[in-house]
Amino acid sequence: MNNIFCIVFLVILSSCNTRDKERWDDEKQYWSPLMNAIYDNNTEEFIGLINQNADVNFISKGENTNWELTALDVSLFMNNDIAVEKLLATGKVINLNDYMIRAASENNARSVQLLIDHGADPNKTLENGYNALMSASSFGSIEVLECLLKNKANPNLHRSIDEMTPLKCAKINGDSGKISLLINYGAKK
Protein backbone atom coordinates (compact mmCIF):
# COMPACT_ATOMS: atom_id res chain seq x y z
CA MET A 1 0.00 0.00 0.00
CA ASN A 2 2.81 2.40 0.85
CA ASN A 3 4.45 1.66 -2.52
CA ILE A 4 1.26 2.57 -4.38
CA PHE A 5 0.91 5.78 -2.40
CA CYS A 6 4.54 6.71 -3.16
CA ILE A 7 4.08 6.05 -6.87
CA VAL A 8 0.88 8.12 -7.05
CA PHE A 9 2.55 10.92 -5.10
CA LEU A 10 5.57 10.94 -7.45
CA VAL A 11 3.35 11.01 -10.54
CA ILE A 12 1.39 13.97 -9.17
CA LEU A 13 4.58 15.75 -8.14
CA SER A 14 6.22 15.27 -11.53
CA SER A 15 3.15 16.56 -13.37
CA CYS A 16 3.20 19.70 -11.23
CA ASN A 17 6.82 20.35 -12.11
CA THR A 18 6.33 20.16 -15.87
CA ARG A 19 2.78 21.43 -16.19
CA ASP A 20 3.63 25.11 -16.60
CA LYS A 21 6.99 24.74 -18.32
CA GLU A 22 7.12 25.93 -21.87
CA ARG A 23 8.99 23.60 -24.20
CA TRP A 24 10.52 24.76 -27.44
CA ASP A 25 8.44 22.22 -29.37
CA ASP A 26 5.05 22.76 -27.69
CA GLU A 27 3.37 24.52 -30.62
CA LYS A 28 4.35 22.56 -33.70
CA GLN A 29 1.00 23.39 -35.28
CA TYR A 30 2.46 26.81 -36.14
CA TRP A 31 5.54 25.36 -37.80
CA SER A 32 6.24 25.19 -41.51
CA PRO A 33 6.25 21.81 -43.29
CA LEU A 34 10.05 22.14 -43.50
CA MET A 35 10.35 22.55 -39.72
CA ASN A 36 8.09 19.55 -39.11
CA ALA A 37 10.05 17.36 -41.55
CA ILE A 38 13.30 18.25 -39.78
CA TYR A 39 11.74 17.60 -36.36
CA ASP A 40 10.48 14.21 -37.57
CA ASN A 41 13.94 13.46 -39.01
CA ASN A 42 12.36 12.87 -42.41
CA THR A 43 15.49 13.51 -44.45
CA GLU A 44 13.92 12.80 -47.83
CA GLU A 45 11.04 15.19 -47.15
CA PHE A 46 13.09 18.10 -45.82
CA ILE A 47 15.64 17.81 -48.64
CA GLY A 48 12.75 17.79 -51.12
CA LEU A 49 11.24 20.89 -49.49
CA ILE A 50 14.59 22.68 -49.57
CA ASN A 51 15.01 21.75 -53.24
CA GLN A 52 11.52 23.19 -53.89
CA ASN A 53 12.68 26.49 -52.36
CA ALA A 54 10.84 26.24 -49.06
CA ASP A 55 11.29 29.40 -46.99
CA VAL A 56 14.29 28.54 -44.80
CA ASN A 57 13.82 31.77 -42.81
CA PHE A 58 10.14 31.26 -41.91
CA ILE A 59 9.71 32.23 -38.25
CA SER A 60 7.16 30.27 -36.26
CA LYS A 61 5.52 32.32 -33.52
CA GLY A 62 3.34 30.28 -31.20
CA GLU A 63 0.32 31.85 -29.56
CA ASN A 64 1.05 30.55 -26.07
CA THR A 65 4.85 30.54 -25.91
CA ASN A 66 7.62 33.06 -26.39
CA TRP A 67 9.53 30.84 -28.79
CA GLU A 68 10.24 32.20 -32.25
CA LEU A 69 11.82 29.39 -34.25
CA THR A 70 13.17 28.77 -37.73
CA ALA A 71 14.07 25.56 -39.52
CA LEU A 72 17.70 26.06 -38.47
CA ASP A 73 16.64 26.39 -34.82
CA VAL A 74 14.79 23.08 -35.05
CA SER A 75 17.82 21.49 -36.74
CA LEU A 76 20.10 22.69 -33.93
CA PHE A 77 17.76 21.55 -31.16
CA MET A 78 17.43 18.14 -32.83
CA ASN A 79 21.20 17.89 -33.47
CA ASN A 80 20.39 17.16 -37.10
CA ASP A 81 23.67 17.84 -38.91
CA ILE A 82 22.26 16.87 -42.29
CA ALA A 83 19.51 19.48 -41.97
CA VAL A 84 21.96 22.12 -40.70
CA GLU A 85 24.26 21.43 -43.64
CA LYS A 86 21.46 21.47 -46.24
CA LEU A 87 19.92 24.67 -44.86
CA LEU A 88 23.25 26.49 -44.79
CA ALA A 89 24.14 25.23 -48.28
CA THR A 90 21.17 27.17 -49.68
CA GLY A 91 23.01 30.39 -48.88
CA LYS A 92 19.64 31.85 -47.88
CA VAL A 93 19.78 31.59 -44.09
CA ILE A 94 19.95 35.10 -42.67
CA ASN A 95 21.52 36.28 -39.42
CA LEU A 96 23.86 33.31 -38.97
CA ASN A 97 25.39 34.89 -35.88
CA ASP A 98 22.04 34.67 -34.10
CA TYR A 99 22.37 30.88 -34.12
CA MET A 100 25.86 30.59 -32.60
CA ILE A 101 24.81 30.76 -28.95
CA ARG A 102 22.09 28.15 -29.44
CA ALA A 103 24.44 25.87 -31.38
CA ALA A 104 27.11 26.23 -28.68
CA SER A 105 24.71 25.02 -26.00
CA GLU A 106 23.51 21.97 -27.96
CA ASN A 107 26.70 19.88 -27.63
CA ASN A 108 27.22 19.52 -31.37
CA ALA A 109 30.63 20.74 -32.53
CA ARG A 110 29.83 19.84 -36.14
CA SER A 111 26.89 22.26 -36.24
CA VAL A 112 29.04 24.99 -34.70
CA GLN A 113 31.76 24.37 -37.29
CA LEU A 114 29.21 24.41 -40.12
CA LEU A 115 27.92 27.80 -38.95
CA ILE A 116 31.46 29.18 -38.79
CA ASP A 117 32.31 27.72 -42.20
CA HIS A 118 29.29 29.56 -43.63
CA GLY A 119 30.28 32.91 -42.13
CA ALA A 120 29.08 33.02 -38.52
CA ASP A 121 31.39 34.93 -36.17
CA PRO A 122 32.34 32.98 -33.01
CA ASN A 123 33.01 36.31 -31.24
CA LYS A 124 29.62 37.90 -31.93
CA THR A 125 27.93 38.92 -28.68
CA LEU A 126 24.47 39.84 -27.51
CA GLU A 127 23.98 43.45 -26.40
CA ASN A 128 25.06 42.53 -22.86
CA GLY A 129 28.23 40.78 -24.05
CA TYR A 130 27.03 37.17 -23.72
CA ASN A 131 28.53 35.00 -26.46
CA ALA A 132 28.82 31.48 -27.84
CA LEU A 133 31.95 30.72 -25.82
CA MET A 134 30.11 31.56 -22.59
CA SER A 135 27.24 29.34 -23.69
CA ALA A 136 29.62 26.46 -24.43
CA SER A 137 31.44 27.02 -21.12
CA SER A 138 28.14 26.81 -19.25
CA PHE A 139 26.03 24.32 -21.20
CA GLY A 140 27.96 22.89 -24.14
CA SER A 141 30.41 20.06 -24.46
CA ILE A 142 34.17 20.38 -24.27
CA GLU A 143 34.24 19.52 -28.00
CA VAL A 144 32.08 22.56 -28.78
CA LEU A 145 34.27 24.73 -26.58
CA GLU A 146 37.40 23.49 -28.36
CA CYS A 147 35.79 24.03 -31.78
CA LEU A 148 35.05 27.66 -30.91
CA LEU A 149 38.53 28.26 -29.51
CA LYS A 150 40.20 26.70 -32.56
CA ASN A 151 38.15 29.11 -34.66
CA LYS A 152 39.54 32.12 -32.80
CA ALA A 153 36.78 32.68 -30.25
CA ASN A 154 38.15 35.17 -27.73
CA PRO A 155 38.27 33.57 -24.25
CA ASN A 156 38.50 36.99 -22.60
CA LEU A 157 35.29 38.58 -23.84
CA HIS A 158 33.02 39.48 -20.93
CA ARG A 159 29.44 40.45 -20.25
CA SER A 160 29.05 44.14 -19.62
CA ILE A 161 26.52 43.72 -16.83
CA ASP A 162 28.67 41.59 -14.51
CA GLU A 163 32.08 41.04 -16.14
CA MET A 164 31.29 37.32 -16.51
CA THR A 165 33.76 35.52 -18.79
CA PRO A 166 33.79 32.03 -20.31
CA LEU A 167 36.37 31.01 -17.67
CA LYS A 168 34.11 32.19 -14.85
CA CYS A 169 31.20 30.25 -16.43
CA ALA A 170 33.31 27.07 -16.48
CA LYS A 171 34.44 27.66 -12.88
CA ILE A 172 30.85 28.08 -11.68
CA ASN A 173 30.09 24.67 -13.15
CA GLY A 174 33.30 23.20 -11.71
CA ASP A 175 34.34 21.78 -15.07
CA SER A 176 38.11 21.32 -14.77
CA GLY A 177 38.46 20.16 -18.40
CA LYS A 178 36.84 23.34 -19.71
CA ILE A 179 38.82 25.48 -17.27
CA SER A 180 42.12 23.96 -18.45
CA LEU A 181 41.17 24.31 -22.11
CA LEU A 182 40.23 27.97 -21.71
CA ILE A 183 43.48 28.73 -19.87
CA ASN A 184 45.46 26.91 -22.58
CA TYR A 185 43.83 29.22 -25.14
CA GLY A 186 44.76 32.35 -23.20
CA ALA A 187 41.88 32.96 -20.80
CA LYS A 188 42.98 35.36 -18.08
CA LYS A 189 42.46 34.10 -14.55
TACORVEN-V441696 format. One record per residue. N is the residue number from 1. OMEGA is omega in whole degrees, -180 to 180 (none if undefined). BURIAL is I if it has 24 or more other C-alpha atoms within 12 Angstrom, else O. D_FIRST is the distance of its C-alpha to the first C-alpha in Angstrom with 1 decimal. Layout:
BEGIN
N_OMEGA_BURIAL_D_FIRST / N_OMEGA_BURIAL_D_FIRST
END
This chain:
BEGIN
1_178_O_0.0 / 2_179_O_3.8 / 3_180_O_5.4 / 4_178_O_5.2 / 5_180_O_6.3 / 6_-180_O_8.7 / 7_179_O_10.0 / 8_179_O_10.8 / 9_180_O_12.3 / 10_178_O_14.4 / 11_179_O_15.6 / 12_180_O_16.8 / 13_-179_O_18.3 / 14_178_O_20.1 / 15_176_O_21.5 / 16_-179_O_22.9 / 17_-175_O_24.6 / 18_-174_O_26.4 / 19_-175_O_27.0 / 20_180_O_30.3 / 21_-178_O_31.6 / 22_177_O_34.7 / 23_-179_O_35.0 / 24_-176_I_38.4 / 25_-179_I_37.8 / 26_-173_O_36.2 / 27_-179_O_39.4 / 28_180_I_40.8 / 29_178_O_42.3 / 30_-177_O_45.1 / 31_174_I_45.9 / 32_175_I_49.0 / 33_179_I_48.9 / 34_180_I_49.8 / 35_179_I_46.8 / 36_179_I_44.5 / 37_178_I_46.1 / 38_179_I_45.7 / 39_-180_I_42.1 / 40_-179_O_41.5 / 41_179_O_43.6 / 42_-174_O_46.0 / 43_-178_I_49.0 / 44_-179_O_51.4 / 45_-177_O_50.8 / 46_175_I_51.0 / 47_177_I_54.1 / 48_179_O_55.6 / 49_177_I_54.9 / 50_179_I_56.4 / 51_177_O_59.4 / 52_178_O_59.8 / 53_173_O_60.0 / 54_-179_I_56.7 / 55_-178_I_56.6 / 56_-180_I_55.0 / 57_177_I_55.1 / 58_179_I_53.3 / 59_178_O_50.9 / 60_178_I_47.8 / 61_179_O_46.9 / 62_-180_O_43.6 / 63_-172_O_43.5 / 64_179_O_40.2 / 65_178_O_40.3 / 66_-178_O_43.0 / 67_170_O_43.2 / 68_-171_I_46.7 / 69_172_I_46.7 / 70_177_I_49.2 / 71_179_I_49.1 / 72_175_I_49.7 / 73_-180_I_46.8 / 74_179_I_44.5 / 75_-180_I_46.1 / 76_178_I_45.5 / 77_-177_I_41.8 / 78_-176_I_41.4 / 79_-178_I_43.5 / 80_-177_I_45.7 / 81_-180_I_48.9 / 82_180_I_50.7 / 83_178_I_50.2 / 84_-178_I_51.3 / 85_-179_I_54.3 / 86_179_I_55.3 / 87_-180_I_54.9 / 88_-179_I_57.0 / 89_178_O_59.6 / 90_-176_O_60.4 / 91_-175_O_62.0 / 92_-178_O_60.8 / 93_-179_I_57.7 / 94_176_O_58.7 / 95_-179_O_57.7 / 96_-178_I_56.5 / 97_-180_I_56.1 / 98_-177_I_53.4 / 99_-174_I_51.2 / 100_-178_I_51.6 / 101_178_I_49.0 / 102_-180_I_46.3 / 103_-179_I_47.4 / 104_-180_I_47.4 / 105_-175_I_43.7 / 106_174_I_42.6 / 107_-178_I_43.3 / 108_-177_I_45.9 / 109_-179_I_49.3 / 110_178_I_50.9 / 111_178_I_50.3 / 112_-180_I_51.7 / 113_178_I_54.7 / 114_178_I_55.3 / 115_180_I_55.4 / 116_180_I_57.8 / 117_-180_O_59.9 / 118_171_I_60.3 / 119_179_I_61.4 / 120_-178_I_58.5 / 121_-179_I_59.3 / 122_179_I_56.8 / 123_179_I_58.2 / 124_-178_I_57.7 / 125_168_I_55.8 / 126_-179_O_54.3 / 127_-178_O_56.2 / 128_178_O_54.4 / 129_179_I_55.1 / 130_-175_I_51.7 / 131_-176_I_52.3 / 132_-180_I_51.0 / 133_175_I_51.3 / 134_179_I_49.1 / 135_179_I_46.5 / 136_179_I_46.6 / 137_-179_I_46.5 / 138_-168_I_43.4 / 139_-174_I_41.5 / 140_179_I_43.5 / 141_177_I_43.9 / 142_177_I_46.6 / 143_177_I_48.3 / 144_179_I_48.6 / 145_180_I_49.9 / 146_178_I_52.5 / 147_179_I_53.6 / 148_-179_I_54.3 / 149_178_I_56.2 / 150_179_O_58.2 / 151_171_I_59.2 / 152_172_I_60.6 / 153_-176_I_57.8 / 154_-178_I_58.8 / 155_-178_I_56.4 / 156_173_I_58.0 / 157_-179_I_57.5 / 158_175_I_55.6 / 159_-178_I_54.0 / 160_-174_O_56.4 / 161_-175_O_53.8 / 162_180_O_52.6 / 163_178_O_54.5 / 164_179_I_51.4 / 165_175_I_52.5 / 166_180_I_50.8 / 167_178_I_51.0 / 168_177_I_49.2 / 169_180_I_46.5 / 170_179_I_46.0 / 171_178_O_46.0 / 172_180_O_43.3 / 173_178_O_41.1 / 174_-177_O_42.2 / 175_-175_I_43.4 / 176_178_O_46.1 / 177_179_O_47.2 / 178_179_I_47.9 / 179_180_I_49.5 / 180_-179_I_51.9 / 181_179_I_52.7 / 182_179_I_53.6 / 183_178_I_55.8 / 184_179_O_57.5 / 185_171_I_58.4 / 186_178_O_59.9 / 187_180_I_57.2 / 188_-178_O_58.5 / 189_none_O_56.4
END
